[in-house]
């Protein structure tokens, strides 16, 4: 116990519990502050792309790409730093595996197949289902940042969408979306709408349309049909993201159902995704 005495007035006694409480409040504020700042940077970068790039398209593409990448990189780092303290320690060891899964599948689908999908967020969605929105968002953001730094710099600009999908998976799991396959498919399709809308302007104004061989082909076809770049990219993004996220949420449901109960019990958040009868069962101890 400590005392604080001012020049006037009575002596104030401060117990150790109060000091601990103050430290706890300060510690809780920091992740929220970093998350808020990261969101502001990403939203600001997104709005700047919408407001400035159409007039500069084709003339300052290199400079635009640079500041967009920096904006999303800084925002992604801040968001990751804000969500990291909220992630259960039990899930940390799985995140590198999820990131590797995202990158490998994303590289194969984007570069070597004509499929107009991405399938690069299955690891992110699984982490969101197992550990909640913060862990899912962190995995999505870090996955894109590592992917961008090592193999494909363009994906850094889509880090916010990746984080959104991870958080959406956690929110959907909390609502019980992964208790039935159709509920999982529907929530995945709904999550694909804001993800597609968020990525379309960046893909259109910074990278000239779809980045993968399949998605780029769809954009080219829509442009040949008379649509402007943004409209063509938006249509492709919504189409691809809705189907892509519905499929990934369905895959996450299937994986969740194949995992042994002893594995699921390591991650308490999975109780939201288990059927009610399974959640009501309690283990029987013998001896």
C-alpha positions as CSV (number, residue, x, y, z in Angstrom):
1,X,0.0,0.0,0.0
2,X,1.3,3.5,-0.8
3,X,0.4,7.0,0.2
4,X,0.2,10.2,-1.9
5,X,0.4,13.5,-0.1
6,X,-0.1,16.9,-1.7
7,X,0.9,20.3,-0.3
8,X,-2.7,20.8,1.0
9,X,-5.5,18.5,2.1
10,X,-5.5,15.0,3.6
11,X,-3.2,12.2,2.8
12,X,-4.6,9.9,0.1
13,X,-4.0,6.1,0.5
14,X,-3.8,4.0,-2.6
15,X,-4.0,0.3,-2.3
16,X,-2.2,-2.2,-4.6
17,X,-5.6,-3.2,-6.1
18,X,-6.2,0.3,-7.4
19,X,-2.8,0.5,-9.0
20,X,-3.4,-2.9,-10.7
21,X,-6.8,-1.7,-11.9
22,X,-5.4,1.5,-13.4
23,X,-2.7,-0.5,-15.2
24,X,-5.4,-2.9,-16.5
25,X,-7.4,0.0,-17.9
26,X,-4.4,1.4,-19.6
27,X,-3.5,-2.0,-21.1
28,X,-7.1,-2.4,-22.4
29,X,-7.1,1.0,-24.0
30,X,-3.9,0.4,-26.1
31,X,-5.3,-2.4,-28.3
32,X,-8.5,-0.4,-29.0
33,X,-6.5,2.7,-29.8
34,X,-4.2,0.8,-32.2
35,X,-7.2,-0.9,-33.9
36,X,-9.0,2.5,-34.2
37,X,-5.9,4.1,-35.7
38,X,-5.3,1.2,-38.1
39,X,-9.0,1.4,-39.2
40,X,-8.7,5.2,-39.8
41,X,-5.5,4.7,-41.9
42,X,-7.1,2.0,-44.1
43,X,-10.4,3.9,-44.5
44,X,-8.5,7.0,-45.4
45,X,-6.4,5.2,-47.9
46,X,-9.5,3.6,-49.4
47,X,-11.3,7.0,-49.7
48,X,-8.2,8.6,-51.2
49,X,-8.1,5.9,-53.9
50,X,-11.7,6.6,-54.8
51,X,-11.2,10.3,-54.9
52,X,-7.9,10.7,-56.6
53,X,-7.1,7.7,-58.8
54,X,-9.7,7.9,-61.5
55,X,-8.2,11.2,-62.7
56,X,-4.6,9.9,-62.6
57,X,-5.3,6.4,-64.0
58,X,-2.5,5.6,-66.5
59,X,-0.4,8.6,-65.7
60,X,0.7,8.2,-62.1
61,X,0.1,4.5,-61.6
62,X,3.5,3.9,-60.1
63,X,3.3,6.6,-57.5
64,X,-0.3,5.7,-56.7
65,X,0.6,2.1,-56.2
66,X,3.4,3.1,-53.8
67,X,1.3,5.2,-51.5
68,X,-1.6,2.9,-51.5
69,X,0.7,0.0,-50.5
70,X,2.2,2.1,-47.8
71,X,-1.2,3.2,-46.5
72,X,-2.5,-0.4,-46.3
73,X,0.7,-1.7,-44.9
74,X,0.7,0.9,-42.0
75,X,-3.0,0.3,-41.4
76,X,-2.6,-3.4,-41.4
77,X,0.4,-3.3,-39.0
78,X,-1.6,-1.1,-36.6
79,X,-4.6,-3.4,-36.8
80,X,-2.5,-6.5,-36.3
81,X,-0.8,-4.9,-33.2
82,X,-4.2,-4.0,-31.8
83,X,-5.7,-7.4,-32.2
84,X,-2.7,-9.5,-31.1
85,X,-3.2,-8.9,-27.3
86,X,-6.8,-10.2,-27.7
87,X,-5.8,-13.6,-29.2
88,X,-5.8,-16.7,-27.0
89,X,-2.3,-18.2,-26.5
90,X,-3.7,-21.6,-27.5
91,X,-4.3,-20.5,-31.0
92,X,-0.9,-18.8,-31.7
93,X,0.8,-22.0,-32.8
94,X,-1.9,-22.6,-35.5
95,X,-1.7,-19.2,-37.1
96,X,1.6,-19.9,-39.1
97,X,0.0,-23.0,-40.5
98,X,-3.1,-21.0,-41.5
99,X,-1.0,-18.4,-43.1
100,X,1.0,-20.9,-45.1
101,X,-2.3,-22.5,-46.2
102,X,-3.6,-19.2,-47.4
103,X,-0.5,-18.3,-49.4
104,X,0.0,-21.7,-51.1
105,X,-3.6,-22.1,-52.2
106,X,-3.8,-18.4,-53.2
107,X,-0.7,-18.7,-55.3
108,X,-1.8,-21.8,-57.1
109,X,-5.4,-20.6,-57.8
110,X,-4.3,-17.1,-58.8
111,X,-1.4,-17.9,-61.0
112,X,-1.9,-21.4,-62.4
113,X,-5.7,-21.9,-62.9
114,X,-8.4,-20.0,-64.9
115,X,-10.8,-20.3,-62.0
116,X,-12.2,-16.8,-61.2
117,X,-12.0,-17.4,-57.4
118,X,-9.3,-16.8,-54.7
119,X,-9.7,-19.6,-52.1
120,X,-6.9,-17.8,-50.2
121,X,-8.7,-17.3,-46.9
122,X,-9.5,-20.8,-45.7
123,X,-6.8,-20.7,-43.0
124,X,-8.1,-17.2,-41.9
125,X,-11.7,-18.4,-41.7
126,X,-10.7,-21.5,-39.7
127,X,-8.8,-19.4,-37.1
128,X,-11.8,-17.1,-36.8
129,X,-14.1,-20.1,-36.2
130,X,-11.7,-21.6,-33.6
131,X,-10.7,-18.5,-31.7
132,X,-13.0,-15.6,-32.6
133,X,-13.0,-12.3,-34.6
134,X,-9.7,-10.8,-33.3
135,X,-7.7,-13.9,-34.1
136,X,-9.3,-14.2,-37.5
137,X,-8.7,-10.6,-38.4
138,X,-5.1,-10.8,-37.2
139,X,-4.5,-13.9,-39.3
140,X,-6.0,-12.4,-42.4
141,X,-3.9,-9.2,-42.1
142,X,-0.6,-10.8,-41.3
143,X,-1.2,-13.4,-44.0
144,X,-1.5,-10.8,-46.7
145,X,1.4,-8.7,-45.4
146,X,3.8,-11.8,-45.4
147,X,2.5,-12.9,-48.8
148,X,3.0,-9.4,-50.1
149,X,6.5,-9.0,-48.7
150,X,7.7,-12.4,-49.9
151,X,5.9,-13.2,-53.2
152,X,3.3,-10.8,-54.5
153,X,3.4,-7.1,-53.3
154,X,0.0,-6.4,-54.8
155,X,-1.8,-8.4,-52.1
156,X,-0.8,-6.0,-49.4
157,X,-3.4,-3.6,-50.7
158,X,-6.1,-6.2,-50.0
159,X,-5.1,-6.7,-46.3
160,X,-8.1,-4.9,-45.0
161,X,-10.5,-7.2,-46.9
162,X,-8.6,-10.2,-45.6
163,X,-8.9,-8.9,-42.0
164,X,-12.6,-8.3,-42.6
165,X,-13.2,-11.9,-43.6
166,X,-11.4,-13.3,-40.6
167,X,-13.4,-11.1,-38.3
168,X,-16.6,-12.0,-40.1
169,X,-15.9,-15.7,-39.7
170,X,-15.5,-15.1,-35.9
171,X,-18.7,-13.1,-35.7
172,X,-20.6,-15.7,-37.8
173,X,-19.3,-18.5,-35.5
174,X,-20.5,-16.5,-32.5
175,X,-24.0,-16.4,-34.1
176,X,-23.9,-20.2,-34.5
177,X,-23.5,-20.0,-38.3
178,X,-21.3,-23.2,-38.4
179,X,-23.8,-25.4,-36.7
180,X,-25.5,-26.2,-40.1
181,X,-24.0,-26.2,-43.6
182,X,-26.6,-24.0,-45.2
183,X,-26.2,-21.3,-42.5
184,X,-22.4,-21.4,-43.1
185,X,-22.9,-21.0,-46.9
186,X,-25.3,-18.1,-46.5
187,X,-23.2,-16.2,-44.0
188,X,-20.1,-16.7,-46.2
189,X,-22.0,-15.3,-49.2
190,X,-23.1,-12.3,-47.2
191,X,-19.5,-11.7,-46.0
192,X,-18.3,-11.8,-49.6
193,X,-20.4,-8.7,-50.4
194,X,-18.4,-6.1,-48.4
195,X,-15.2,-7.9,-49.1
196,X,-15.8,-7.6,-52.9
197,X,-16.9,-4.0,-52.6
198,X,-13.8,-3.1,-50.5
199,X,-11.3,-4.7,-52.9
200,X,-12.9,-3.6,-56.2
201,X,-11.7,0.1,-56.4
202,X,-8.2,-0.9,-55.4
203,X,-8.1,-3.7,-58.1
204,X,-9.6,-1.3,-60.7
205,X,-7.7,1.9,-60.1
206,X,-4.4,0.7,-58.8
207,X,-3.9,-2.6,-60.6
208,X,-6.1,-2.2,-63.7
209,X,-8.6,-5.0,-63.0
210,X,-8.5,-8.5,-61.6
211,X,-5.1,-9.7,-60.5
212,X,-5.4,-13.4,-61.0
213,X,-5.6,-15.1,-64.4
214,X,-9.2,-16.1,-63.8
215,X,-10.5,-12.9,-62.3
216,X,-8.6,-10.8,-64.8
217,X,-10.2,-12.7,-67.6
218,X,-13.7,-12.0,-66.3
219,X,-12.9,-8.3,-66.0
220,X,-11.6,-8.3,-69.6
221,X,-14.8,-9.9,-70.8
222,X,-17.0,-7.5,-69.0
223,X,-15.0,-4.5,-70.4
224,X,-15.4,-5.9,-73.9
225,X,-19.1,-6.0,-73.2
226,X,-19.1,-2.3,-72.6
227,X,-18.6,-1.8,-68.9
228,X,-16.1,0.7,-67.5
229,X,-13.1,-0.5,-65.5
230,X,-14.6,0.2,-62.1
231,X,-18.0,-1.3,-62.9
232,X,-16.4,-4.4,-64.6
233,X,-14.1,-4.9,-61.6
234,X,-16.9,-4.4,-59.1
235,X,-19.1,-6.9,-60.9
236,X,-16.3,-9.4,-61.0
237,X,-15.4,-8.8,-57.4
238,X,-18.9,-9.3,-56.1
239,X,-19.5,-12.4,-58.2
240,X,-16.1,-14.0,-57.2
241,X,-16.2,-13.0,-53.6
242,X,-19.7,-14.1,-52.9
243,X,-19.1,-17.6,-54.4
244,X,-15.5,-17.8,-53.0
245,X,-16.5,-16.9,-49.4
246,X,-19.6,-19.2,-49.5
247,X,-17.4,-22.1,-50.6
248,X,-14.7,-21.3,-48.0
249,X,-17.3,-21.1,-45.1
250,X,-18.7,-24.4,-46.3
251,X,-15.2,-25.9,-46.3
252,X,-14.7,-24.6,-42.8
253,X,-17.9,-26.2,-41.7
254,X,-16.7,-29.5,-43.1
255,X,-13.3,-29.3,-41.5
256,X,-14.9,-28.4,-38.2
257,X,-17.1,-31.5,-38.3
258,X,-14.1,-33.8,-39.0
259,X,-12.0,-32.5,-36.1
260,X,-12.0,-34.8,-33.0
261,X,-13.8,-33.4,-29.9
262,X,-10.5,-33.4,-27.9
263,X,-9.1,-30.9,-30.4
264,X,-12.2,-28.7,-30.4
265,X,-12.1,-28.7,-26.6
266,X,-8.8,-26.9,-26.7
267,X,-10.5,-23.8,-28.2
268,X,-13.5,-22.8,-26.1
269,X,-14.8,-20.5,-28.8
270,X,-15.8,-23.6,-30.9
271,X,-18.7,-24.1,-28.4
272,X,-20.6,-21.5,-30.6
273,X,-20.2,-23.8,-33.6
274,X,-21.1,-27.2,-32.0
275,X,-24.7,-28.5,-32.3
276,X,-26.7,-27.9,-29.1
277,X,-26.8,-31.6,-28.2
278,X,-23.0,-31.8,-28.4
279,X,-22.6,-28.7,-26.3
280,X,-24.9,-30.1,-23.6
281,X,-22.8,-33.3,-23.2
282,X,-20.4,-33.2,-20.4
283,X,-17.4,-35.6,-20.1
284,X,-17.7,-38.4,-17.7
285,X,-14.8,-39.0,-15.4
286,X,-14.1,-42.5,-14.1
287,X,-12.2,-43.1,-10.9
